[in-house]
Amino acid sequence: MIPQSDGLEQAEMAIKSEGFVDIDLKTFETILARETLNCKEIHLFEAALNWAHAACTKIDIEPTSNNKRQVLGQALYLVRIPTMSLEEFANRVAQLSILTNQETIDIFLNFTAKNKPKLTFPIKSRAGLKTQVCHRFASCAYRSNQWRYRGRCDSIQFSVDKRIFIVGFGLYGSSTGAADYDVKIELKRLGRVLAENSTKFFSDGSSNTFHVFFETPIQIEPECFYTASVVLDGTELSFFGQEGMSEVCVGTVTFQFQCSSESTNGTGVQGGQIPELIFYGPMGVSNQNAGLPGSSSSNTINNNKPNASPNGGTTGSASNSCSTLNNVSVYLNGNGDNGPNVLSGNGLGTVALLNNESD
């Protein structure tokens, strides 16, 4: 399992791993080309330099800037250098003599000039990985003196049938007008804290959920129960969920919910807080018909809905895939391919891009 305490995104952990420099050029280019690769471009650039250094060593040539550029070839143009910050480019990239003088000048002009030159490098930032949301309540409500937060714990246990990464929780806010809340979110497995975050959020008084995120996505293994907990401190009455479901299908992922003994503020499967789990995972229409019209199940809901973005908005559907680099999992974008697409890894073993068909 990926360590959760180092504060790095899984993608950045993978490209900094020792095995990354051993992948072949085709695999390297495939990774750099991914639109939804979750990684800062400066880190991809550094990874490209490390890969080029190793490539030079393998063919017994000195790893000079010119030789690194030669072994990188067209792969260098897959790094979106113009999307870096000006400081990152000026203080690092521009000083390494990897780019030609004209390329360096043109990128500086792209940052600063009104009339920008045409660049060989992509100028559009990567879209980033699309999050999905598991909604576990069919509706929400509020009643006079019904639900308050006094620093007590709301908690629920859940499991999934496929590996996912939890990003954060959706929470209910004030039902009596605008209010500020202090909040602590936590994720545990077998009593061990995997991640936690303390922050604040502003509730506008609507029944909309408010998203609170962990610093780093947490890998969730299938068929294991995890405990999601939240402690909110605020004086206002709150909305609460009702008509809760013990089983929820989101795309091809099935969530199971059960009550948690740590919940001391009334949250359970049927009602309460933590209405949403926000996650990265495989996408597509589920084969299960539970929760759909005509289903005989009374406690299952299907959540094949638009995705939520980390800023709380919604985005369109996209296909994801997972690449494993020396036991480090990296979510990459799928292109609608059916089935796994396995690429050679040269010393890394194999890099399996588990593509999911876009719905």
SVG drawing of the C-alpha trace seen along z (x, -y; Angstrom):
<svg xmlns="http://www.w3.org/2000/svg" viewBox="-40 -43 71 51">
<polyline fill="none" stroke="black" stroke-width="0.4" points="0.0,0.0 1.2,-3.5 2.4,-5.4 0.0,-8.2 2.2,-10.5 4.7,-11.9 2.2,-14.4 3.0,-13.6 0.5,-12.7 0.7,-9.1 1.8,-10.2 4.7,-12.2 5.7,-9.3 5.8,-7.0 7.9,-9.2 10.3,-9.8 10.7,-6.0 13.9,-4.2 12.1,-2.0 10.8,-4.8 14.1,-5.4 14.1,-1.8 10.9,-2.0 11.4,-2.0 10.9,-5.0 7.5,-4.0 6.2,-3.6 7.8,-6.8 6.1,-8.7 2.8,-7.1 2.9,-8.3 4.0,-11.8 1.2,-12.1 -1.6,-11.4 -4.1,-14.2 -5.2,-13.4 -1.8,-12.7 -1.9,-14.2 1.5,-15.7 3.1,-19.2 5.0,-19.7 8.2,-20.7 8.2,-17.3 7.6,-15.6 10.5,-17.7 12.8,-16.5 11.6,-12.9 12.4,-13.3 16.0,-14.5 16.4,-11.5 15.2,-9.1 17.5,-10.7 20.5,-10.5 19.8,-6.7 19.4,-6.3 22.8,-7.9 24.4,-5.6 22.9,-2.5 24.5,-3.3 27.8,-4.5 27.7,-8.1 28.3,-11.1 25.0,-12.5 25.6,-16.0 22.7,-18.4 23.1,-17.9 23.2,-14.1 20.1,-14.1 18.3,-16.1 19.2,-13.6 18.0,-10.6 14.8,-12.3 14.0,-13.2 10.4,-14.0 9.4,-12.9 10.6,-16.3 7.8,-18.0 5.3,-16.0 6.3,-17.9 4.0,-21.0 6.8,-23.4 4.8,-26.6 2.2,-25.6 4.8,-25.8 5.1,-28.9 7.5,-31.6 9.6,-31.1 9.9,-27.3 10.9,-27.9 13.3,-30.7 15.0,-29.2 15.3,-25.7 14.4,-24.8 15.9,-27.8 19.3,-27.3 20.0,-23.7 20.8,-24.1 18.3,-21.3 16.3,-23.7 17.7,-25.6 18.3,-29.3 15.4,-30.0 13.1,-27.7 14.1,-29.4 13.4,-32.9 10.1,-31.8 8.9,-30.4 9.9,-33.5 8.0,-35.5 5.0,-33.2 5.0,-34.1 5.4,-37.8 4.6,-39.1 1.3,-40.3 2.0,-38.8 3.0,-35.3 5.1,-33.1 4.0,-29.7 5.5,-27.0 6.3,-23.3 5.5,-22.5 1.8,-22.2 0.5,-25.4 -2.7,-23.9 -2.5,-22.5 -3.5,-18.9 -7.1,-18.4 -6.3,-16.4 -8.0,-13.4 -11.8,-13.5 -13.3,-12.7 -16.5,-10.8 -19.0,-11.1 -20.8,-8.4 -24.1,-9.8 -25.4,-7.5 -28.7,-9.3 -31.7,-9.5 -32.7,-12.9 -31.9,-15.4 -34.1,-17.3 -34.1,-19.6 -36.4,-19.9 -36.5,-22.3 -33.9,-21.3 -33.2,-18.1 -29.5,-18.1 -26.7,-20.0 -22.9,-19.8 -21.3,-20.1 -17.9,-18.7 -19.2,-15.1 -18.2,-12.4 -20.3,-11.5 -19.0,-8.2 -19.8,-5.5 -18.0,-2.4 -17.7,-1.5 -16.1,1.0 -15.7,1.2 -15.4,4.0 -12.6,2.3 -9.5,0.4 -10.2,-3.4 -8.6,-6.5 -10.6,-8.5 -10.1,-12.3 -12.5,-13.7 -16.1,-13.9 -19.2,-15.9 -20.8,-17.3 -24.1,-19.0 -24.0,-22.6 -26.4,-25.0 -30.1,-24.8 -30.8,-28.2 -28.6,-30.6 -25.0,-31.2 -22.5,-29.8 -18.9,-28.9 -17.8,-25.4 -14.6,-24.0 -14.2,-20.5 -11.9,-17.6 -12.2,-14.7 -10.5,-11.3 -10.2,-7.9 -9.3,-4.8 -8.8,-1.1 -8.8,1.4 -8.4,-1.5 -5.3,-3.0 -5.6,-6.5 -4.7,-6.6 -5.4,-10.3 -6.9,-13.3 -7.3,-17.0 -8.6,-19.9 -9.9,-22.9 -12.9,-25.3 -15.7,-25.6 -18.4,-28.2 -22.0,-27.0 -24.3,-29.3 -27.5,-27.9 -28.5,-25.8 -29.0,-22.1 -26.0,-21.7 -23.1,-19.6 -19.8,-21.2 -16.6,-19.3 -13.7,-18.9 -10.5,-17.2 -7.6,-15.3 -4.1,-16.6 -3.4,-13.3 -5.7,-10.7 -5.9,-7.6 -5.7,-4.2 -8.7,-2.0 -8.4,1.8 -11.4,3.8 -13.4,6.0 -12.0,4.2 -14.0,2.0 -12.8,-1.6 -14.2,-4.1 -15.0,-7.6 -15.4,-10.1 -16.0,-13.8 -16.2,-16.2 -17.9,-19.5 -18.2,-22.4 -20.8,-25.0 -23.8,-26.6 -26.4,-26.3 -28.9,-23.6 -27.9,-21.5 -29.4,-19.6 -29.1,-15.8 -29.5,-12.9 -32.3,-10.4 -33.4,-7.3 -29.9,-6.0 -28.7,-3.0 -26.6,-0.1 -25.3,0.5 -24.5,-2.2 -23.2,-1.7 -21.1,-4.4 -20.0,-3.5 -18.5,-0.1 -17.7,-0.5 -20.1,0.9 -20.0,-0.6 -21.3,1.2 -22.1,-0.8 -22.6,0.2 -22.9,-1.6 -19.8,-2.6 -19.4,-2.3 -17.4,-5.5 -20.4,-7.6 -21.7,-9.5 -23.8,-12.2 -26.4,-10.0 -25.0,-9.3 -25.7,-5.8 -26.6,-4.0 -30.2,-5.3 -29.5,-8.9 -27.2,-11.6 -24.0,-13.2 -21.2,-12.3 -23.6,-12.1 -20.8,-11.8 -17.5,-10.1 -15.4,-11.8 -13.0,-9.4 -10.8,-8.5 -11.6,-5.2 -12.6,-3.2 -15.5,-4.7 -18.3,-3.5 -21.9,-2.3 -22.3,0.5 -23.6,3.9 -25.6,4.0 -29.2,2.8 -29.6,2.4 -31.3,-0.9 -32.5,-1.4 -36.2,-1.4 -37.6,2.1 -35.0,3.3 -36.3,5.4 -33.6,4.0 -35.0,1.6 -31.6,0.4 -29.5,-0.1 -29.0,-3.3 -27.1,-3.8 -25.0,-6.9 -24.1,-7.1 -24.1,-11.0 -21.7,-13.8 -18.4,-13.9 -17.4,-16.5 -14.3,-18.5 -12.0,-19.2 -13.5,-22.8 -16.9,-21.4 -18.3,-21.8 -19.2,-19.2 -17.4,-18.0 -18.2,-15.7 -17.5,-12.0 -14.0,-10.7 -12.3,-7.3 -9.5,-6.6 -6.9,-3.9 -4.4,-2.8 -0.7,-2.2 1.4,-0.4 5.1,-1.3 7.0,0.9 4.0,1.2 3.2,-2.5 -0.2,-3.1 -0.7,-6.0 -4.1,-7.0 -3.8,-7.9 -6.4,-8.7 -7.9,-5.9 -8.8,-6.6 -11.9,-4.5 -10.0,-1.3 -11.6,2.1 -9.7,4.2 -6.1,3.9 -3.4,2.4 -0.1,3.8 3.1,2.1 6.7,3.3 8.5,2.0 12.2,2.9 13.3,3.7 10.1,2.3 8.3,5.5 5.2,4.3 3.2,1.1 -0.4,2.1 -2.7,-0.6 -6.1,0.7 -8.3,-1.2 -12.0,-1.5 -14.4,-2.2 -15.9,-5.7 -19.6,-5.7"/>
</svg>
